Amino acid sequence: MLDIAADLFAEQGFRSTTVRQIGDAAGVLSGSLYHHFESKEAIVDEILSAYFTSLMATYEEIVNKDSEPAVALRHLVRAAFNSLDEHRAAITVIQNERGYLNQFPRFEYVAESEAEVRRIWTKVLDDGVASGAFREDLDTAITYRFLRDSLWVAVRWFTPSGRLSADELADQYLKLVMSGLEKPSAWANPDRPLFSG
C-alpha cells in the first residue's frame, strides 16, 4: 500500500493525489486506509522519513570510511544516483511540495535532514580544498548547491531500465564534474582567458 501511494505521489504529485485514488489503486476502500494511516500526510511522512533514514546512514558510512575527499565525493555521488529509483517518490515530493509540507510541524525533520546532508557534502568539499585535492579557489557552498540540484533533478528523467544504470550514470556525471573539481597538475598559464577572439 505504501509503495502504491509512493508511485502515485511521484506521478501525480502529493497534493493532487487523493486517498480515494490510493485506495482504488490498492484495491481497498479509501476508508480502510485510515486503519493503517491517520491521514495522507502520515503516508508521505512514512515515505520521507524512510528516505532520510536510509540516506543519512549511507552518507555517514561513506564519510566515516573514506578519508580521502575525492574518493568520498565519488561515493556520495554514486549513492545519490542509486537512491533515485528506490526513493523516487520521496525525492519528487520534497522537490515539488517542500513549501506545502513546511506548514506541518511533523515535517520539521525534512529541513533538519537537508541541513545535515548539506553539512556532510560541504565538509567533504572543504576537506578536499584544504588537502589540495580540489581547487583552492572552489566556493564549496556554491559547489554543493550545484551538485545537489544537478543530481536530484535527475529523478525527473532517469529510469533504471534506460540506457544507463545508476552506476553508469554516476560514472558519466563524475567524468564531467571531477575534471572541474580536481586540482590541475600543471597549467602552462592558469590566468589565461577561457575564450579568445
Secondary structure as UniProt FT lines:
FT   HELIX           2..12
FT   TURN            14..16
FT   HELIX           19..26
FT   HELIX           30..33
FT   TURN            34..36
FT   HELIX           40..65
FT   HELIX           69..86
FT   HELIX           88..101
FT   TURN            102..103
FT   HELIX           105..107
FT   HELIX           108..131
FT   TURN            136..137
FT   HELIX           140..152
FT   HELIX           153..156
FT   TURN            160..161
FT   HELIX           166..181
FT   TURN            190..191
//
